[in-house]
Amino acid sequence: MFARLSQLTRHFSRPVPNYSNISAAAASRSLFGPGIMSTSAAEDRSKRMIHTAGCIIIGDEVLGGKTVDTNSAHFAKYCFLLGMNLKRIEVIGDDEAEIAEAAKRMSENYDFVVTSGGIGPTHDDITYESIAKAFKLPLKLHDDALKRMRALSKPHPSQKNFSWDAPSPALDAKLRMVKLPIDESRDESNQVLFVDDSLWVPISVVNGNVHILPGIPRLFTQLLDGLKPLLIPRLENPEGKGVYRILFSTPMAESEVAGYLTKLAAEVEPKGVKVGSYPRWGRKRNSVTLVGKDKDYMESLVPQIEKGVDGLRVEREEDADESEDDANIG
């Protein structure tokens, strides 16, 4: 098998390294040493070119099966379309030590990191405070975020007597969502981003490359879309493109084409191209993919691969389906 995927709402409207491909984040570790963080290092992370990405999904409700995570899948597609190499997705619970460890490690290893979840008003929403502790930063009430919250959010119908000006447990809970990790030695505008005028929700950026987002899918996707214009100038291709996928449909069993695909994968790997094989249970045809950045080279391989897998190039997996009948594809 090839290239397998290795794996609140109302409040928000060890191999030898290939140094030619090493991420800028990993390179910084050799400059500053493990565990050493500085203002200049954080500033550098916030401006350098983006090659690699990581994603941290946070929430006991995900690990417990109550909530189905869709944000990581959306982020994977987002990275693919922008030409970022998504290296890791982790799902962790609402645990301070685990959140802190994951945030520090991914910040060191990857150029662009997002977190999803744990920034609501209740006791178990601890992402801000956990990441603040990870990087030894204070939590600071952010005035602009509070102003936007007051202007753009409405109290729940059950909060008929709520007042922004009178102390109350409800107010304290709301203020939790605008107490953000702030490095007071750095420009605050680079640490708190407002990327969508219709939302009061900020993107808190810690250590220059850890972007803290809400777990609500609509808000997660909307904020990532708003962030895109800030990312594009830091990508290899200024238009945010550069990764291509070519899809083939084959009537052959995976075991029948495995030998050919193994040889093909070894042949194209030096060109940065990956070969994938995917079974389609209950269908007569399986899928093979090429993924890479050298479009001309990949296109040149199409006739060879069509012959090698006795198949054809398609735009969608189902394009070559002839029947819905079950098939033996083992």
N, C-alpha and C positions, 0 to 999 in steps of 0.2 A: 504494500500500500504506500502511495507516495503523497507527500505534502498534506498530511492530515492537519486539521486545525488543532494546534497544541493549546490549547486553551489557557408639611410638605405640600400637599398640592395646592391647597388654597393659599398658602402663604407666598407662593411664587406664581403671578399671572405670566572545559578547560583545555582545548586544542591550541596549537601555536597560532597566535593571533595574526590575522591578515591586516597589516597596518595600513594598507591602501584603502581598506573599508572600515577602519575603526571609527567609532562615533566620536564626535567632538566632545561629548560628555565624558566618555571613557578616557580620552586623551587628557582631559583636565585633571584626572586623578594623578597622573604621573607628574603634573606640574605642581599641584598643591598638596599631594599626599593624601592618604586615606583619612577621612574624618576631619579634615581641615577645611573650614568654610570661611570665606572672607567676602567683604563687600564687592571687591573687584571680581571675584570668582562668580558671584551671583549676577553681577552686571553682565559679565561675559556670557553666562548661560542664557540670559534674556535676549541676546542679540546675535549669537552665533548661528551659522547655518544649521538647519534641521535635517538630519539623516535618519535618526532612529526615534522610536516612540514606545511608551509603555502606558498601561492602563490599570488602575486599581479600582475595582468595584467593591464598595463598602456597605455592609449591612447584614445583620443577623437574619433579616427576613429573606434575603437571597439564599444564604446557606441553609436556612430551615425549610426552603421550598415554598414559602408563602408568596414570594414575589419572583416572577420570572425575569431574569436580567435580559434586556434587549439593548442596553446601552453599549455593551462591549461589541456586539455585532455591528451596530451603527458606527462605532468608532473605527472598527476594522475597515469598513468600506470607506469611511472618511479618509483614513490614512492611505489606503490604496489609491484613491482618486487623486490625492495630493502628492503621491510619490514618496510618502514617508514609509520607512520599513518598520512596521509594528513588530516588536520583538517579544513582548510579553503581555499577557492579561492575567491578573490575579483577582480572586474573590476572597475577601477577608471579612471577619465579623466586626462588630462595634467594640473593638478592643484597642485601648490606647497604645499599648506596647506594639501590637502588630501593625497598626496604622502607621506609627512612627517609624518602625523598622522598614516597612515597605516603601514609604515615601522617601526616606533617606537613601535607600539602596537604588531605587529607580532614578532618583535625581542624579546620582553619581553615574549610573550606567547608560542613561538614555538622554537624548537631547530635548525631547518634548514629552511631558508626563501629564496625564489627566487623572483626577479622582472623581468618582461618582458616588454621591450619597453621604448621609450623615451630617447635613448642615441645617437641619430643621430646628424647631423651638423646644424640643423635649430633652429629657435627661440623657437619652441614649444617642442623641446627635452630638458626637464628640470629635468629628473630623477636624474642625478648626483648631480646637485646643490640643488635639493629639499632634497635629503637624506643627503647630507653634512650639510645642515642647521638643519635638524632634530637632528643630533648627534653633532652639534656644531663643525664641522670639516672644514678645509680649502680645497679648490680645488687646486690641485697641478698638474702642467704639468709633466706627467710621462715619463721620458726619454726613458726607455726601450720600452714602448708602442709606442712612437713616432718613434723610430728606426725601430720597426717591421712594423709599418704602412708604412713608407717610402720604406721598402724593399719588402713588400708583396702586397701593393695596387697600383693600376694604376689610373691615372687621367681619368675622364670621357672624351669621344671623343670630347665633346664640350669645354673642357679645354685645348686647344692646346698650349696656352702660359703659362700654370700653372708652377710655380716653387716653390720648397720647400724652396728655399733660398731668395725669394723676397716677401716682405710683400704684402698681397692682401686679399680682403674679402673672397676669396675661401680658402686661407690658414687658416685664422682665423676660418672659419667654420669647417675645418678639425681638427684643434687643440682643438675645443670643445670636440671632442670625446676621447681625451687622457688627459683631465684635470679631475682627479679623486679625490674622497674624501679620504684624507689621515690623519690618526692619527699619528702625528710625534713622539709620545712617544712610538710607537710600531714598531716592525720589519715590514718593508714594504713588505717583501717577503710573509708574511701571509695575506696581504691586497690586493695584485694584483697578480692574478694567470694566467699563460699562460698554458693552458691545451691541446692545439692542435698546433703542429708545422706548420700547413698549414694556420693558421689564425693569424692575428695580434691582433685580438680583445681580450682584457683581461676580466677576471671575477673580478670585483671590489667587495671586501668583506668588509662590513662595520659593525662595532660593533661585529665582530667575527662571525656573522651568517646570515647577509643579503647579498645575492649574486645577483649582478646586471647584468642581461643578456640582449642581444638585443631582439627585438620583431620579427625579421625575423625568421620564423619557422626553416629553414635549419640551421641557426647559433645557434638558441636556443637549438635544439636537439644535434647538434654537440658538443657544449660546455658542455652540461650536460653529454654526453657520456664521454668526456675528464675528467670531474670532478669525475666520478664514482670511479676510483682507490683511490682517496683521501678520499672518503666517506666510503668505505667498512670497513676499520679498525675501524670505529666509530659506526658500526651497531651491533645489538645484535648477529647476525650470521655473522662470519667473511667472509663467502662467499657471503654475501649480499642477502641471501634467508631467507625464514621463514614465508611468508604469502601465504596461499593456498586458492584456490577457487574450490569448487565442484559444478557442474552444473547438474540440473535435468530438464527434459522435462515432462510436464504434460498435459493431455487433459482436465483437469478440469478448470472451470472458477475460476478466482481469488476469487470471493465471496464464492465459494464452499469450497476452501481450507483455507480461512482466519482464521477460528476458530482453525484449526489444527496448522497453522503456528504461530499463536499468542501464543499458548501453547508451541510450540517447541522453539520459540525465548526466552521465559522466562526460559525454561529448560537449554538452552545452553549458555545464557548470562554470567553466572558466570565463564564459561570456556573461556571467551573472544571470543566467536564465534557469528557471526551475520547471521541472516536469511534474505534473500532478495526475493521479489516476483516481477516479471516483465511481464506485458502483451505484447503480440505480435500481434498487430492489423493486421487483415486480414489473420491470420494463425489459424490453429485449435489447436495449442499447445502453452502453456505459459511456462515461465521459473521460476525456484526456485533455489536460490544459498545458499551455506554455505561459509562463509569467516572467516578464523581464522588462528592461528599459530600451534594449537595442531592437527597435521595431523592424528595421530593414533586415537584420539578421534573422529575427523570428519569422518574418514573412518568407524568407528564402527557404525555411525548413518545412513549410506547409505541404508541398507535394510529397516530400520524403515521408512525413509523418502520416499523411493520408494513406500512403501505400503501406507503411509499416504496421498500421493498426487496422487496415482494410476498412477505413472509415472516410468521413468527410468533415470539412470545416463547417461549423454552424455558428449562428449568433446566439441561439438559446439551446439549452439541453434538449428541449422537447421538439425542436424543429424537425429532427429526422425520425421521430417516433412513428412507427407504422401501426402499433397496436397497444392496447392496455393490458394484453394478456400477460400472465406471470411468465417469467423466464428463468432458466437456470443460469445464473451469472457467476457462479463460484469458480 
